[in-house]
Amino acid sequence: MQAPRLVYLVTHPVSADLLLRGQLAFMRERGFDVTVISGRGPELERVAVREGVRVIPMDIAREMSPAHDALTLTKLVPVLRSLQPDIVNASTAKAGLLGMLAARALRVPTRIYLVRGLRLETTRGALRQLLRGTERIASGCAHEIVCVSRSVREAAQRERLFARGRAAVVLGDGSSNGVDVARFARGEDRVAEGRRLARAVGIADDDEVIGFVGRLDPDKGIADLLDAFERVRAERPRARLLFIGGGFADDHDEPLAARVRSAPGVVAYGKSDDVAPLYARMDVLAFPSLREGFPNVPIEAAAAEVPAVGYRSTGVVDAIVDGETGAIVDQHDVRGLAAALTRYLGDARLREAHGKAARARAERSFSREIVWAAWERYYREHLERARRRR
């Protein structure tokens, strides 16, 4: 019997490297013939070697470029035709649009549009209307719409991005790939390594550490966090903000970066290939993002028994349970953000209780094995439906 052919499309190779890590090999081992199509970059070759799957580089622009996008679509259609996929899973804005258009043109038996987030939430004017239109086209070309979190689904429904009568699903409690919970587990060796790494950048063992992990993007709420941290420092002068970079190489807001580098008490660590020991050095995670799909960072911190403070934003509210695994405050409530962070720094019992609850929730709902198994069941269910239709 021929292995079912499964094709993933993402815009940027970093997405293939990070957002599909481990899942590709899992699906291959479970009997799928897996191919990944994404933009060009060294990360894509890394995916091929690590996951043991076929990769196809494609010139996919992240930003809207009608002429370039039309050319990409003309190249994508014959590539998909040659693969003859049984399932296409297309996600991230541009690959979702082009992938669903190409898959529909070829009548791929199962077309899944995976909504990883809604960029339009933090845009205005003509760009917002353009993004709304592309979301409607992509979802309209799909057999199935999957949202990575319940709040993303609710936001999409509020924006009327799906055709009347079209329903989107969320697998389990959300997330598209889960988290390697064991990798981030707190242990004596990991705590010691975290302290060593922190000392190397000037953080003393008796300093209180607020952590931030993310790219230098205004949508991550970094300006608010810096304002809040000034308030925290006024009450707790031993507090440090450990700022760890991440994301795409071209995500860099220089004025924001300059402010991060110059702010008193802020330690700009840069990117790290292994964040696990740094989570173990944190007392609390700050995550004031203005929009997400389903963020991995709060769940990684949870796996390390670190509570998180975040904004009441799409995606964030799915990753942090207010009053149980962390705290949620209103967007741009700098005073509230500072108060919540200060409370965790000053209350060891609260930190421990919420950290342990966060770890238990991560294990229960967001371990990668649980998420991968849910995706496999979903794929096989739709393969059977397609077989019955034929």
Summary of the structure (lengths in Angstrom):
residues: 390
radius of gyration: 21.2
end to end distance: 16.5
largest distance: 67.9
contacts: 1379
relative contact order: 0.11
helix: 51%
strand: 17%
